[in-house]
Amino acid sequence: MLHLLKIDLKKLIDYRTFWVICGLYFFTLITGAASGMEFLKWIARTFEGFGQKINIDRIPLYHFPDIWQNLAWGGGLLKIGLAIMVVISITNEFTYRTVRQNVIDGMSREQFILSKVLTNLLLSLTSMIGLFLIAVVTGLIYSPTFDFPYGFTGIAFYPAYFLEVFAFLSFALMLGTLIQRSGLTIVLLLNSYLIELIVKENIDNYFPQVVQFFPLESIMNLVPLPFARYAFQEIRDYVTISSVAIAIVWTFLFNYFAYLKLKKSDI
């Protein structure tokens, strides 16, 4: 499998767009995740009375253990950047017929899809490690104290974040393999949440228990929105087994559908 990963990475390493998109993604991830408190302070300075009504320094945005879920949720918003890179990568394979050349050179279609899946795993793992390091550094800067093991409460959101990114990249891989046109695939990818939202709104009133099984909904359920707790509202501050199981099933199906399409395609 390492050989297949090296083959796919060799295609990307010499591709300038890959470095530009990944560079922008990780730069945005670092600056966005680490600047939350500065943003709140800017709001307090800009809007008169905001700082008097709410004590910015008392919002534990970057305090342990809140920081784990806060950054995992925020980082999940940026996964669309990596997904666009995955779409460009897979659609270029069809546009420039490199997938045909790989098959001619002896790579099976199963191995081709596996090489893409392995690359998605590597990107997801790199993103998780990067976000974890950001959380540790910013947490140590802003947290008044660090109590062990209480400070690590919620760290399970980082494996969940890894699964969230990998599942969405698998979704992007499936779309790219099905459509095989980068522009159309990116448009569909960017509107996928809106399309699912429209469907959910028409089903939620009749079968609300079904909504959690929707593909993109299941991905978002891995790391739920955490900030309502600062308005004294109850939130889910843990990872549920059911959300992980549903997301894993969809991740498998995304990659399997991509394989089925490639298997039947005339490359």
N, C-alpha and C positions, 0 to 999 in steps of 0.2 A: 504493500500500500504506500510505503514511503516513496517508492519509485514513481507511482502514479501522481503523487503530490508534487514531486520534483518536476515532472513533465508539465503539469498545469502551471506551476509557479514560474517556470522558465518562459512561458508565453507572456505572463503578466509583468515580469521583471523588466523586460525591454519595452513595455507599453507605457508611454508617458502619462496617458489619461489615468491609468491605474494609480500611479504615484500622486497625481494631482488630487484625485477624488479621495483617496485614502488619507493624504496629508491634510486636506481640508476637514475630513471627518474627525480625525484625531485631534486636530487643532481646535475645532469647535467643541469637541467632547471635553477637552481639558479646560478651555477658557469658560465654556458654559457651565460646567459642573463646579468650577472653583470660584465663580463670580457672583453667586447667589446673594451673599450677604452684602457685597458692594452694591448690587442692584437695589436691595431693600434700603440701604443707606442713601442711595441717590434719590429714591422716591421720597424718603423722609425729608431730604434737603429741598427737593423740588416743590412738593405739595405742602403748603403750610398747614399745620395742625395735625398732619399724619404722624409725625414723630411724637407729638404730645399724647395722641390717642393710643398709640401702640409703641411700646418700648422695643425697638429693633434688636437691641442686644439681648433681650430676654427670649427671643424666638430661637429655639434650639435647632435651627436648620442644619447646622453642621456639627452638632453635638452627638457624641456616641450615646445611645445606639441609633438615634433617629437618622443619622447620616446614611446608614446602609440602604434603607428603603428609599430615602429622598433622592439619592444620586442614582440608584438603580432605575427608579421611575423616570427621572430626567434623562438619563443616558438612553433609555429605551426610545425616546422620541427621535433620537438622531440616527437610529438604525436604517432609516430610509436612504441615507447616504451610501452605506455599504451595499444596500439592496440594488441601488442604481448601478453600482460598479459590477455587481453580479449579472445584472441584465445585459449590460454592455459586453461583458466577457462572453456570455453564452451566445448572444445573438451574433457577435463577430465570428464565432466559430462557424455559423451557417452562412454568413455573408461572404466570408473569405474562403469557405470550403475547407477549413483546417480540420473539421471533424471528419470529412471524407479522407483527407490525407492521413489522419491518425488511424483510421480503420484500415486503409491500404497498407500502412506500415505495421499492421499486426495487432493493434489495440481493439479489443472487442467493444461493443456499444455499452455493455455493463461497466467495463473498466473506464470508459470515457465519462460516464455519469458519476462513477465513484470518484474520479479525480476531481470533479467539480464539487462533490459533497465534501471531500477532504479539505479542499480549499476553503469552503464555507465554515467548516469546523475550526480551521486555523484562524480565520478572520474573527470568528465569534470568541474564541479563546483569547486572542490578542486583545480584543475589545474589553472582555471581562477583566483581564489582568490589569489593563490600563486604568479602567474605572476603579478597580479595587485600590490601586496605588494612589489615585487621586483622593479617594475616600479616606485612606489612612493619613495622608499628609494633611489634608484640610481638617480632618477630625482632630488631629493632634494640635493644630494651630488654634482652632476655635473652641474646642472642648475645655471647660475649666478643670475637669478631672477625668480620669479614665479608670473605671472600676472593672476589675477582672473577676469573673467572666461576664458580668452584666454588660460591659461595653461591646461585647460581640453578639449581643442579642439582635437578631435580624440579619446576620451575615448570610443566612440561607438565601437571601434575595439575590446573591451574586451567582450561584449556580442557576437560579431561576432566570436571572438576566441573561446568562449564557444561552439557556434554552430558548428564551424569547428571541434573541438575535439570530440564533441558528435556525429556528423555525421560520422566521420572516425571510431569511436569505434562501431557505429551501422553497418558500412560496415564490420568491423572485425567480429562482432557477426554473421552477415549473412553468411560470408565465413566459419566460424567455424561450424555453424549449417548445412550448405550444404555439406561440405566435411567431417567433423567429425574426421579428423586426424590432429593432431597439426603440425607435421613437414611439410606436404604438404600444409596446410593452411598458415603457416608462409612464406613458399617460395612464394606462390601465392600472399600473401599480400605484401611482399617486392618487388615483380616485377609488382605489379598492375599499378603503375604509368608508368612504361616502356611500358607495354602492351597498356595502353590507349594512350600513346604518339605515338606509332606506328600507331594506328588506326586514331588518330587525324591528323597526318602528311599526311595520304592518303585521308583525307576528307577535310582538311583545304583549299586546292586550289579550291575545287568545291563548298563546302557549308560551308564557314567560319562562318556564323551566327549560325550554329548548334553546334559548338565546346563548347560554353558556357553552353550547356545543358548536356554535358558529366558528369557523376557522380563525379569523382575525380577532374575534372576541376572546377566544381561548388563549391566544397569544398575549393579549392585553391583561387578562386575568392573572397572569403569573406574578406580576408586580402591580398591585392596585394603587390607585392615587392616594398618596399619604398626607397631603397638606391639609385636608379637612380637619385633622386632629388639632390644628392650631386655632381653629374656630370652635373648639370644644365639641366636635362631632366624633362619633364612633367610627373607626375604620378597621379594616382587616390588616393587622400588622404581622402577618405570618404567611408562609407559603403553604397552600393546601395540596394534599396528595391528588385530589380530583383534578385541579387545574393543571398540575404537572402531567398527569396521565392523559388528559384530553389533548394537551399540546404535543406530547410525544406521538400520539396516534396521528394527528394531523401532519406533523413533521415527516413521519414515515410515508404518509399518503402523498404529500407534495413530491417527495423524491421518487416515489414509485410511479406516479403519473408522468413525471419527466422521463423516466426510463421507458415506460410504455410508449410514449410519443416518439422517442428517439428510435426505439426498436422497430416501429412501424413506418418511420419516415424514409423517404427516398433521398438519401444524402448524396 
